[in-house]
Each structure stands twice: as structure tokens, then as C-alpha cells.
Amino acid sequence: MTNHEHKEKMTREEAGRMGGKATAKKHDKEFYKEIGKKGGEATSQSHGKEFYEEIGQKGGFANAEHKRESK
């Protein structure tokens, strides 16, 4: 039983899970595409070229590490 069923305060994790499930029931794949696009546009406006270079390097490093561990 969850905390919610015991009439106790629910954790942020439980509230987030419940909210995510409710949102998923209300919206389709297009909704998630649109909010992802909006988030990407907002990020590109608030961060410069250096930000993308840094996260690209981190992603490349993580990918290289993963490949080495897989061998």
C-alpha cells in the first residue's frame, strides 16, 4: 500500500509518479514531441555554444566509456 492509501502525506516521488501517469493518460505522443521541442528552443536561447560543446563532450566521453566496458 502507498502512503496515499493510508491518508498520510505522500512523498515527492509518489506525487511525481501519480502526476506523470495522469499526464500520460491525457496526452499523446504529439504532446510530448511539442513540449520537448519547446524545451529545446528555450535551452538554446538561454545557453550559448559553449554549453552545447560541453554536453557534447560529456556525452562522447560517456559513450566511449560504455563501449570500453562492453568489450
C-alpha positions in Angstrom: 0.0 0.0 0.0 1.2 3.5 -0.7 1.3 6.3 1.8 -1.6 7.9 -0.1 -3.9 4.9 0.8 -3.0 5.3 4.4 -4.1 9.0 4.4 -0.5 10.0 5.2 1.5 12.6 3.3 2.8 11.3 0.1 6.4 11.7 -1.0 7.5 13.9 -3.9 8.4 10.7 -5.7 4.9 9.3 -5.3 3.3 12.6 -6.3 5.5 12.9 -9.3 4.7 9.3 -10.4 1.0 9.9 -10.0 1.2 13.2 -11.9 3.2 11.6 -14.7 0.7 8.7 -15.0 -2.2 11.2 -15.2 -0.4 13.3 -17.8 0.3 10.2 -19.9 -3.3 9.2 -19.9 -4.4 12.7 -21.0 -1.8 13.3 -23.8 -0.5 11.5 -26.8 2.9 11.3 -28.5 2.5 14.6 -30.2 2.1 16.4 -26.9 5.5 15.1 -25.7 7.1 16.0 -29.0 5.8 19.5 -28.7 7.0 20.1 -25.1 10.4 18.6 -26.0 10.7 21.0 -28.9 9.7 24.0 -26.7 12.2 22.9 -24.1 15.0 22.6 -26.6 14.2 26.0 -28.0 14.2 27.6 -24.6 17.5 25.9 -23.7 19.1 27.1 -26.9 18.0 30.7 -26.2 19.4 30.6 -22.6 22.7 28.8 -23.3 25.5 29.6 -25.6 27.7 27.5 -27.9 30.0 26.6 -25.0 27.1 24.8 -23.2 26.4 22.5 -26.2 30.2 21.8 -26.7 30.4 20.8 -23.0 27.5 18.5 -23.0 28.6 17.0 -26.3 32.0 16.2 -24.9 30.4 14.7 -21.8 28.1 12.5 -24.0 31.0 11.4 -26.1 33.1 10.5 -23.1 30.3 8.5 -21.5 29.7 6.7 -24.8 33.4 5.9 -25.2 33.4 4.6 -21.6 30.4 2.4 -22.2 31.9 0.9 -25.3 35.1 0.1 -23.4 33.2 -1.6 -20.7 31.2 -3.7 -23.2 34.3 -5.3 -24.6 
